Amino acid sequence: MDFVLDAVNDMVENYGVSLTTETLIHSDQGVHYKSIRFTQLVKDSELRQSMSRKANCWDNAPQESFFGHMKDEIDISWCSTFEEVKSVITDWTDYYNNDRPQWNLAKLTPTEYYKYRLTGDYPLKIPKAKGSD
């Protein structure tokens, strides 16, 4: 329990200026995330809590997919400082969101897909079928 509370306190202490009421803390239904101490800390910090529904792994699927790819695609074994780890993760996150097409997002990057969903304009050229004008 203390580990979870310390993590939120550290986040607020170190990044409080950049956190907003739009900051979302997503978790499963572990006992520590449902505790009064945790939910009160999140509320007092003016953050929002998101929790997977009971026995429903699909709620967590996008996060699990993202972290699965991150673990497979980056190497932080050479890092010796937090700043080096943070830099590697920041660079990879930028790559993931802006340069890495996703099969399940209509072969678009997450940023392109978001724009596509807002505007309806598909950014990739679709080749014409053979024999069509």
C-alpha distance (Angstrom), angle and dihedral (degrees) to the residues before:
residue distance angle dihedral
M1 . . .
D2 3.79 . .
F3 3.81 91.0 .
V4 3.83 91.6 57.1
L5 3.80 93.8 45.3
D6 3.81 91.4 46.1
A7 3.81 90.4 51.9
V8 3.82 92.2 54.8
N9 3.81 92.0 43.7
D10 3.82 90.4 50.1
M11 3.80 91.1 48.7
V12 3.81 91.9 51.0
E13 3.80 92.9 43.8
N14 3.82 95.0 47.7
Y15 3.81 100.9 34.5
G16 3.80 104.0 21.1
V17 3.78 94.1 121.7
S18 3.81 92.3 57.3
L19 3.83 96.0 41.4
T20 3.79 118.2 96.2
T21 3.78 137.3 177.6
E22 3.82 84.0 -90.3
T23 3.84 90.5 64.9
L24 3.77 106.6 111.6
I25 3.80 126.3 -155.2
H26 3.79 107.4 -159.6
S27 3.78 122.0 -165.2
D28 3.75 145.2 151.3
Q29 3.81 121.3 -106.8
G30 3.78 96.0 -86.0
V31 3.79 114.3 153.2
H32 3.81 92.6 -111.2
Y33 3.83 92.2 55.5
K34 3.82 91.6 50.1
S35 3.78 94.3 46.9
I36 3.79 121.1 115.9
R37 3.82 90.4 -124.5
F38 3.81 92.7 56.1
T39 3.80 97.5 42.5
Q40 3.81 90.9 47.0
L41 3.81 91.8 49.6
V42 3.82 90.8 51.5
K43 3.81 90.6 47.8
D44 3.83 93.6 46.0
S45 3.81 89.2 49.7
E46 3.83 88.9 53.8
L47 3.80 92.4 -121.5
R48 3.80 130.0 130.7
Q49 3.78 127.9 -115.9
S50 3.78 124.2 -144.8
M51 3.77 119.5 -171.2
S52 3.78 132.3 -174.8
R53 3.76 115.7 -114.7
K54 3.77 116.0 -106.1
A55 3.82 112.9 -80.0
N56 3.80 91.8 -3.3
C57 3.79 112.3 119.6
W58 3.82 91.4 175.3
D59 3.80 91.4 76.9
N60 3.78 89.3 63.9
A61 3.81 97.7 36.8
P62 3.84 98.4 100.8
Q63 3.81 92.2 50.3
E64 3.80 93.0 44.5
S65 3.81 90.6 48.8
F66 3.81 92.1 49.9
F67 3.80 93.7 48.8
G68 3.81 91.6 43.3
H69 3.81 90.7 55.9
M70 3.79 91.0 44.3
K71 3.81 92.3 53.1
D72 3.82 91.0 48.1
E73 3.79 96.9 45.4
I74 3.80 108.0 40.7
D75 3.77 132.9 60.9
I76 3.79 118.5 -153.6
S77 3.79 95.8 164.7
W78 3.80 90.7 105.8
C79 3.82 93.2 52.8
S80 3.78 116.3 106.7
T81 3.81 100.2 176.8
F82 3.77 137.0 47.3
E83 3.81 89.3 -118.7
E84 3.82 90.9 57.9
V85 3.82 91.4 49.7
K86 3.81 90.6 46.7
S87 3.82 91.0 49.9
V88 3.82 93.1 50.8
I89 3.80 92.0 48.2
T90 3.82 92.9 45.1
D91 3.81 91.8 50.5
W92 3.80 92.3 46.9
T93 3.82 92.3 47.1
D94 3.81 89.7 52.6
Y95 3.82 89.4 49.6
Y96 3.82 91.8 47.1
N97 3.81 93.8 50.3
N98 3.80 99.8 39.2
D99 3.82 110.2 24.3
R100 3.82 109.7 22.7
P101 3.83 113.3 85.0
Q102 3.80 115.9 -142.6
W103 3.78 119.9 -143.3
N104 3.82 91.8 -147.2
L105 3.81 92.0 50.1
A106 3.82 95.4 63.9
K107 3.83 89.4 -86.2
L108 3.83 90.2 -63.4
T109 3.77 131.9 122.8
P110 3.83 114.2 -104.8
T111 3.82 89.8 -104.5
E112 3.81 92.5 49.8
Y113 3.79 91.3 45.6
Y114 3.81 91.7 51.8
K115 3.82 90.5 52.2
Y116 3.82 90.4 45.4
R117 3.82 91.3 53.1
L118 3.82 90.6 49.2
T119 3.80 97.8 45.8
G120 3.80 106.3 20.8
D121 3.83 89.5 -131.0
Y122 3.81 110.1 131.8
P123 3.82 106.1 -146.9
L124 3.81 99.9 -155.3
K125 3.78 123.4 83.0
I126 3.76 112.7 -116.1
P127 3.82 110.9 -147.2
K128 3.78 117.2 -127.3
A129 3.77 118.0 -112.8
K130 3.81 117.5 -101.5
G131 3.75 111.8 -87.7
S132 3.81 95.6 21.6
D133 3.78 121.5 118.5
